[in-house]
């Protein structure tokens, strides 16, 4: 007589609702958001990928917006942009935009980017995603701007927040609207535009990038 097949137990079967379940669900939510966006996000797919019951998901996060918000908050603790001092504003900015571009190539970064464009259906989620993206650049940006000011490379009246918004916005436009890669040449052109815009009046133009 053949023995009955044993089913693989679910992650949440007979177990208390622990942190490991939440981590699995939030990680799968970011993957789902990166692949499908908020409009087509499926809690069923997330539950299957995390190997939990859908009721376990809704028990913790009663709405899709709450689930997505929790997942996006998780990104902030996972990703941090740290930059070295290259000795010039242009070099520092190249490192910064390269780091942000690399973030947008990761599932967590793509999830943030797709959420940032979801204002029509979930404005509070879009606002959270934009804040998260900007926060990745804000810390290192403050340091590089202070160094640039000390070197005389930054014109005093230029507001740093406007420059950072232009950098992040430019990268989002390139990757999410144009659907084109942020190549090294494109990033260099963006940085040169910023460097020229913030330089003190009458300052010499930055040297061309090395080939």
Secondary structure, DSSP 8 states (H G I E B T S, - for coil): ----------TTTTS---HHHHHHHHHHHHHHHHHHTTTT--HHHHHHHHTS-HHHHHHH-SSHHHHHHHHHHHHHHH--------SSHHHHHHHHHHHHHHHHHSHHHHHHHHHHT-TTT-HHHHHHHHHHHHHHHHHHHHHHHHHHHHTT-S-TTS-HHHHHHHHHHHHHIIIIIS-----HHHHHHHHHHHHHHHS-TT---------
